[in-house]
Amino acid sequence: MDLNLESTVRLNNGVDMPRLGMGVWRSDNATASQSVRWALKHGYKAIDTAKQYGNEAGVGDGLAQGLAENDLNRSDVFLTTKIFNGDAGYESTITAFEDQLARLKTRYIDLVLIHWPVTGKYNETWRALEDLYMAGKIRAIGVSNFDIQRLRDLMKHASIKPVINQMEFNPLEQETDIKDYCDRHNIQLEAWSPLGHGDALNNEQIKQIADKYNKSTAQVIIRWELQRGINTIPKSTHEEFIKENADVYDFALSDEDMELINSLNLDKRSIWYGDFQWSGNPDGVADSVDQWDK
Ligand SMILES: NC(=O)c1ccc[n+]([C@@H]2O[C@H](COP(=O)([O-])OP(=O)(O)OC[C@H]3O[C@@H](n4cnc5c(N)ncnc54)[C@H](OP(=O)(O)O)[C@@H]3O)[C@@H](O)[C@H]2O)c1
């Protein structure tokens, strides 16, 4: 499989998205800024943040500095952010989005996702994203944490199909049904927590495969995701890990090793979100708060 750090996938609206990016969840502004600069230094072409992470301003700073330091243009980097649960709804999404643009110090966003499917509101949030997309402020729109039932409902109401569904995905959680559904509907699956909360990184079978290729377990997991055709956004706050996670293009996993990792699936999400309700604070500005109901 001929892959490199510049490899992209063509989304269903014709936009090309890098296959590998870096996430910044659980980083404060200063840390996120530094991580983004390191990512750009080491050749990453995509960054994933969210209003909920409370670090859009840091990502915006890191992006501006990283572009200048590496002689890059804004169009060289694919930037993803997400609509905060507390902003779900039409008007609130439109208003919040303008603030997100300002924090990220950019005139447009490459990809905006509905972060979580807030019950009773996600179709209105989607309508706002469709309008922002049609206005040219967003290059592609998608969803995150949508199961099949919610994807079906969204598409019944939508004029524009989502390009991406960003889901928890790693060797221990492979979302088989959702992946099949997305494949059938030409919706690209993107992996969040691609390294699997430590459990996958410490898995003995993956370690053995990694030793065979003289690679780290993280590199084997990332390579497995890329070979599975999934976009992936491993997060790190350490330059060495950021570099290591992008050094996955000088080897290819054999069919046998791919199968072995495929067989580790436990179908066990780390969080469950049945009837997802947002119960955030009344101001709707809980920028730095990560909350969801059980
Ligand atoms: N849409 C959603 O609901 C949602 C939910 C969760 C995450 N996400 C996105 O997905 C991104 C990735 O997920 P995640 O942050 O949950 O987890 P992850 O990328 O699976 O794992 C991150 C953890 O692994 C460590 N790590 C990174 N590279 C490593 C390496 N080469 N060797 C050993 N350890 C390594 C990091 O350490 P250090 O940071 O200490 O370097 C960090 O503790 C997030 O940052 C966010 O952008 C989206």
The ligand as a Gaussian input file, in Angstrom:
#p B3LYP/6-31G(d) Opt

LIG

0 1
 N      -15.045000      13.312000      18.690000
 C      -14.863000      12.950000      19.937000
 O      -15.816000      12.783000      20.714000
 C      -13.479000      12.708000      20.439000
 C      -13.275000      12.048000      21.650000
 C      -11.956000      11.821000      22.062000
 C      -10.892000      12.249000      21.274000
 N      -11.132000      12.916000      20.102000
 C      -10.007000      13.396000      19.246000
 O       -9.130000      12.295000      18.992000
 C       -7.819000      12.657000      19.408000
 C       -7.044000      11.431000      19.853000
 O       -7.712000      10.759000      20.891000
 P       -7.197000      10.777000      22.415000
 O       -6.474000      12.043000      22.677000
 O       -8.380000      10.446000      23.250000
 O       -6.252000       9.512000      22.555000
 P       -5.066000       8.807000      21.728000
 O       -4.583000       9.648000      20.632000
 O       -5.571000       7.444000      21.422000
 O       -3.975000       8.652000      22.864000
 C       -3.370000       9.771000      23.431000
 C       -2.490000       9.282000      24.596000
 O       -1.476000       8.414000      24.098000
 C       -0.199000       8.946000      24.429000
 N        0.687000       8.721000      23.283000
 C        0.652000       9.352000      22.083000
 N        1.579000       8.859000      21.258000
 C        2.231000       7.896000      21.936000
 C        3.300000       7.052000      21.614000
 N        3.891000       7.071000      20.424000
 N        3.727000       6.160000      22.560000
 C        3.138000       6.111000      23.771000
 N        2.115000       6.909000      24.139000
 C        1.651000       7.799000      23.220000
 C       -0.407000      10.423000      24.708000
 O        0.571000      10.850000      25.608000
 P        1.091000      12.385000      25.738000
 O       -0.049000      13.300000      25.401000
 O        1.529000      12.468000      27.153000
 O        2.224000      12.560000      24.801000
 C       -1.798000      10.425000      25.300000
 O       -1.756000      10.079000      26.670000
 C       -8.088000      13.668000      20.538000
 O       -6.935000      14.384000      20.909000
 C       -9.178000      14.476000      19.919000
 O       -8.650000      15.380000      18.979000
 C      -12.407000      13.136000      19.670000

